Amino acid sequence: MYKVWEIIKKYPLVLYLIDFSYGGNKTFKSTKAYDLLKEMENYIYPTREDDYVRCYYYLFLPVNVKGKIKFVPTSFCYLKEFDEYEFFVHTKGGIRIGKGDEELPQCYNSLLMRVYEFMKMQYEDPIFITTKDIYKHYLVGEVKLKYVIKPKMSKDDAKQLLIQYKENLKNKLHSDDITLRDYLEVVKIVYEANKLEMDNDLKELYKRYADGRDCGMMDLPLDDKEAFKKWLHGEAHCGGHPFEIIRGGLITYGVYLYPPRNGRYTIIANDFIDEYINAVKEFLKRKISFRAPDLINVLKYLTGELVVKVNDYSDFPKHLFIFYSEVENKKKIKWEEVYEVNYRRRRHN
């Protein structure tokens, strides 16, 4: 490991302070850095190649973690159409590099040089790197949510709620043809279930808490079934969010409630689990005819049985991101396998 320490000392680097972006939006026009990545291609085989890109997964970046050598997975791709490279640090994002007279900032230069020097070392005198050697803040894994946060619901309560839901599925509306008033009355139940401040005017209540991009729904008369039906099959698809009845944040999606289809409303949780489950409980209490297609995942989330990703976005909820540092029982994490790039034939002395 002496040679690795020499690389680390030669190119000082504070990795967590470096600014990356997803999609390689941070671009540098540096022919020197471009040529370095081009030179690296001479040592390794592409992991993937098509008409547009040539990619290399993974090359390791050695780092000093409390006096021990750990490795961070990195990758880079050559973008054929643009004649540029994208270089990525696993789980954090990357930078884009093209030709030009620009000087690469020292932090990025040290990063590339460490990868380059270690790659050459692996080419000549390889060491075997396992998951245990990888710095866990830069590796993707999976863990049950109960090892991250305390469950909010017991398994018995979740089971009973699911039984009630399945029983309630026997209820159906006589027709999917409803008025705007009918829809907003059910929307109001969601707000009541979440103890939001009420307003007697249904339209004003919706405007207070919904996304706002209603595609003209609030211009409809309250008690005209034909007007609502015509809007539902036409203007409702304007590209807005008329059915996001509890609006989300800057990047999150709120609670959605869709008008009846085949005799049932449909409620979707997205990122707002607590508001969603409060509404589901109230719907069951009032025997509202509805579908909740992601209820199983929500109950797994609330009981802590949902498998979520570590250092990456989970599939559900949409914008759940768990950092390695947030996992209380780190021994329960199942890490992905990261395989080093294949090297071209090594030179013989």
N, C-alpha and C positions, 0 to 999 in steps of 0.2 A: 504493500500500500504506500510505500515511500514515494513512488512516482506520482501517485494520485495527490498526495499532500503537496508535492511540488507544483502541480497544476493549480491547486486551490490557492496557494500562496502567490503564485505568479500573476493571477488574474483576480484581484479583490472584487467581491460581489456581495451585495445585500439583496437577496432575491425577492423578499416580500415587499420591498420598496419600489420594485420596477412596475411600471404601468403597462398593462397589456390590454388588448381589446379583442372581443370575439369577432371572428370573421376577418381578422387581419386588417382592420380599418386604419391602424396607425402605420403610415407608410414612410419609408426613408429611401431617398434616392442616393445610394452609395455603391459605386462600382466596386470598391474595395470589399465591402461586405457581400455583394453579389458574387464576386469571383471566389470568395471563401466558400460559400455554399456550393458553387459549381465545382470547386476542387473536392469538396466532401463527397460528391457523387462518384468520384473515381474510386472510392474505397468500399462502397456499399451497393447492394442490389435494391432496386425499387420494391417496396412492399405492395404497391398498387400502381397501375398505369393504365390510362385510357387516352382518348384523343385530346383531352383537355388538361390533365394533370399527371404528374409523376411524383409519387409520395414515398416517404421513407419513415416508417414507424419501427421501433423507437430507438433513439440515441440517448445515452444517459449523461446527465449533468452532475458532476460530483459537487457536493456541498458539505460544509462543516456544521454539524448539528451537535452542539454541546461537547465538542471534542471528539466526536465520532464521524466517520465518513458515511454519508448517506447519498442516495442517488435520486435524481428527479428525471422522470421520462420527458423527453422532448421529441419533436418531429418536425419535418419540413417538407414542403411540396413545391415543385416547379410548375408555375402556371404558364402553359405553352402559349396561349392566346395573347397574354400580356407581357411575356418574357420577364416575369418577376417571380420572386420566391415568397412563400409564406412560411414563417418559422413559429412553432407553437410550443409553449410550456404546458404540459398536461394539466387539465382542470382550470387553468388560469387565462388562457387566451394567447394571443401572439402579435406579431408584427409582420409587415409586408416590406420587402426589399427589392428595389429596382436599380437600374444603372443611373449614375449621376455623380456630381462632384460633392454631394453632401457628406459631412463627416458623421458617422454613426456615434451617438452618445456613448460615453465610456461604459455605462452600465450594460448596455446592449452588446457592446464590443466584447467586454469581459465574458458575458454570457456565451456568445458565439465561440469565442476562443477556447473557453473551458470545454465546451462540447467537442470542438474540433480536435483539441489536444488529447482529450480522453479517447475519442474515436480512433485516433492514430495509435494510441497505446493499446487499445483493444485489438486493433488490426495486427499489431506486431506481437503482443504478449497478453492475450486475453485473460480476464478474471471472470469467474462465474457470478452473476448477480441474480439473487432471488427476491421474492416479495419482501422478505424480512429486511433486505438492504435498502429498500425504497423509502424515501421520506413520505410518510403517510398523508401529509397535507396535500400531496400532489398525486394521489392515487384514488381511483374511484372504487367504492365498495357498496355493499348492501347490509342493512341491519334492520331488525324490527324496531318500530318506533318506541316501544316500551323501554328500550335501552337508551333512549334519547330524552324523552319526557315522561312524566307520570301519566298513566292512562286516565282518561276522563270518565270512562264508563266501564262497569263490570261486564264480564262476559254473559252473565245471567240476564242482566238488563238488556243487553244487545240482542240476545236470543228471543226474549219476550217481545221486543219491539219488532223484530223480523217476523215473528208469528202474527202479530197484529197487522203488519203490512200485508202479508200474504192473504190474510182473511179479508182485508179491506179491498183487495184487488177484485173481489166478487162484485163490488159496486161499480156501476157504469151509468153515465148520463144517457138519457133517452136519445139525445141528438148532440152533434158537435156544433150545431148552429146556436150561437150565443150572441148576446149584445155586449157592447163595451162595458156597460154597467156590470153584467155578470162577471166578466173577466176582472174588473177592478175590485169587485167585492171579494174575490178570492185573493187578489193581491193584498187587500187590506188585512186579511187573516194572517198573512205572512208578517206584516208589520206589527200586528197585535201580538203575535207569538213572540216577537223579539222586543216587546215593550217599548216600541218607538213612539214618539209623540204623535198623537192622532190629529186628524183634521176631518171635519164632516164632509168636506168637498172631496170626492173621490179623485178627481183629476188633479187637484192641488196636492193631494197626498202622494199620488204617484210622482208628480213633478219634484217633490221634496226629496225622495229617496232613490228614484230610478236613475238610470244612466243619462237620460235626457235626449238621446238621439232616437226619437220615437217614430220616425218615418211618417209623421203626420197622424199618428194614432189619436193624439189628444185633440185633433180637429174634428173627430167623428162625433156624431150625436150619441148620447148614452144608451138610447133604447131602440136602435134600429139594427135588427139582425142582418138584414141584407147589406147595409153599409159596412158593417164590421166584416162580414164574409167576403165582400168584394175587396176591401182593403187587405185582408189577411192573405188573399191569393194574388195580390198585386203589389201594392205599395209597401207592404210589410217587408219586402225583400230589397229595400233601397240601399242596404249596406250599413244601416245603423244598428242599434241594439235595443229595439223596442221592448224586448222581453227580459232585459236585465233589470229586474225590479229593485234589487239592492245593488247599487253601483259599486264597481271595484275601484282599485287604486290606479296608480300610474301604469303599472305593468300587470296588475292582477285583474281577474274577472270575478264579478259578483254573482249573486244568486239569480238564476234564470227561471222564469215560469212561463211555459208555453201553453197557449189555448188548447182546448180539448181536441184530441185525435183518437178515434175509435172509442169515444166515451170517457176519456180520462185526460186530465191536465198532466203536464210533465214538469217536474221540478228538478233542476240541476244545481249541484253544489259549487262547482269550480273551486275557488280558493276560500270560500266563506263557510267553513264546516259548522261552526256553532250556530250561525243564523239559519243554515239549512236544516240542521237536525231539530231546532226549535220549531220550524215550520212543519216539518214532517210529523212531529208529535202532535201538533195542533190539528193538522189535517186528519190524522187518525182519530183524534178525539171527536172531531165534528163529522167524521165519516165522509170527507171530501173524496170524490173519485179522482185518483191520481196515480201516476207512475213515478218511481224514483229509481232510475236505472243505475245510479252510482251509490245506492244505499249500502250495498255490501262493503264497498271500499270505505265509505264513511264510518260504518260500524267497526271495521278493522282499524281505522285511524283512531277512533275514540277509545277502543280497548287496547290499543298499542300493538295489535297484531299485524298491522300493515307493514310490509317490507318497503323501506324507503332507501334512496341512494345517499351515499356519503360523498361529499365534495362534488356533487352534481345535482341537477334538477331531477326530481322524481317524476314518474308518470302521473301520479296523483298524490295530493292536489297539484294543480297545474304549475304553480310557482313555488313549491316547497323545495328549499335548498338547505341541506344539513351539512354543516362543517364538521370536520373530524374532531375539532376541539369541543363540539357540543355533545358528542356521544359519551354518555357516562360509563357504560361498560364496553370498552373498546375491544375486549376479547371476543365479543359477539359479532364483530364485523367480518363479513366474508369479502375478501378483496378480489378484484379482477386480476387476471393473469396478464402480465405485460412482458412481451418477448422482445428481446433486442433484435435490431435489424440484422439481416444476413450480410456478412462481409464477403467481398470478392476474394479470390484466391490470394492467400497471404504470401508475401515474398519469402523466399528461403535464402539463408545465408550461404 
